[in-house]
Amino acid sequence: MADNLVLQRVRNRIIELLDWYSDSSEFETAISNLEMWEDWVGGNNIGSFVPPTFSRKEIVALRTVSEVWKRISLDTKQTDVDWIAFSSCCAKALTIFNERGLLSEIVAIT
């Protein structure tokens, strides 16, 4: 149960990142926090992101974003094709995550 609560908090941080990365007005914040993807997603094995905390659709979306994230660097410009693809991919993933929205950070789901 405690593991679910930790994963719920991780999931909520991932949603915040997806929001930054998909919002063109937040480019400077997004690019300066690019490594946070590695902290919250890459640093964890995506295989540990399991239901009920993550839906199957969310897990697939995370895998897709992670693949595109590998093409981005701190030198990437907002007009670069790779950034546009990454931002678009994040927006699609955010839509999927927003179907369930943020989860409680106090009570674990079962």
C-alpha positions in Angstrom: 0.0 0.0 0.0 2.9 2.4 0.8 4.4 1.6 -2.6 1.2 2.7 -4.3 1.3 6.0 -2.4 4.9 6.6 -3.5 3.9 5.8 -7.1 0.9 8.1 -6.9 3.3 11.0 -5.9 5.7 10.0 -8.7 2.7 9.9 -11.2 1.7 13.4 -10.1 5.2 14.8 -10.6 5.2 13.2 -14.1 1.9 15.0 -14.9 3.5 18.3 -13.9 6.5 17.6 -16.2 4.2 16.7 -19.1 2.4 20.0 -18.5 5.6 22.0 -18.6 7.0 20.1 -21.6 3.8 20.5 -23.7 3.3 24.2 -23.0 5.1 26.4 -25.4 4.9 29.4 -23.1 6.9 27.4 -20.5 9.8 26.5 -22.8 12.5 28.0 -20.7 11.3 26.3 -17.5 10.8 23.1 -19.4 14.3 23.0 -21.0 16.0 24.0 -17.7 14.2 21.1 -16.0 14.8 18.6 -18.8 16.8 16.2 -16.6 13.8 15.9 -14.2 12.4 13.4 -16.7 15.3 11.1 -16.0 14.7 11.7 -12.2 11.0 10.8 -12.3 10.8 8.4 -15.2 14.1 7.2 -16.5 15.6 6.8 -13.0 12.7 4.4 -12.2 12.1 1.3 -14.3 8.9 2.0 -16.3 8.1 -1.6 -15.5 7.6 -0.6 -11.9 4.8 1.8 -13.0 1.9 -0.6 -12.6 -1.9 -0.6 -12.2 -3.8 0.6 -10.3 -1.6 3.7 -10.0 -0.8 3.8 -13.7 -3.3 2.8 -16.4 -2.1 0.7 -19.3 -2.6 3.7 -21.6 -0.5 5.8 -19.3 2.3 3.3 -19.3 2.4 3.1 -23.1 2.4 6.9 -23.2 5.4 7.1 -20.9 7.3 4.6 -23.0 6.6 6.8 -26.1 7.6 10.0 -24.4 10.8 8.4 -23.0 11.9 7.4 -26.5 11.4 10.9 -27.9 13.0 12.5 -24.8 16.3 10.8 -25.7 16.6 13.1 -28.8 16.4 16.3 -26.7 19.3 18.1 -25.0 19.8 21.3 -23.1 20.9 22.9 -26.3 17.6 22.1 -28.1 15.8 25.2 -29.3 12.1 25.7 -29.1 11.9 25.7 -32.9 13.8 22.5 -33.4 12.0 19.6 -35.0 12.9 17.3 -32.1 11.5 19.7 -29.5 8.3 20.1 -31.4 7.9 16.4 -31.6 8.7 16.0 -27.9 6.3 18.7 -26.9 3.6 17.2 -29.0 4.2 13.8 -27.6 4.0 15.2 -24.1 0.7 16.9 -24.9 -0.8 13.6 -26.1 0.5 11.9 -23.0 -0.9 14.6 -20.8 -4.3 14.2 -22.3 -4.2 10.5 -21.4 -3.0 11.2 -17.8 -5.7 13.9 -17.4 -8.4 11.3 -18.0 -7.8 10.3 -14.4 -6.1 13.5 -13.2 -3.9 13.9 -10.2 -4.1 11.2 -7.6 -4.2 11.6 -3.8 -0.8 12.0 -2.2 -2.2 11.1 1.2 -4.5 8.0 0.6 -3.2 5.1 -1.4 -5.6 3.7 -4.1 -6.2 0.0 -4.1 
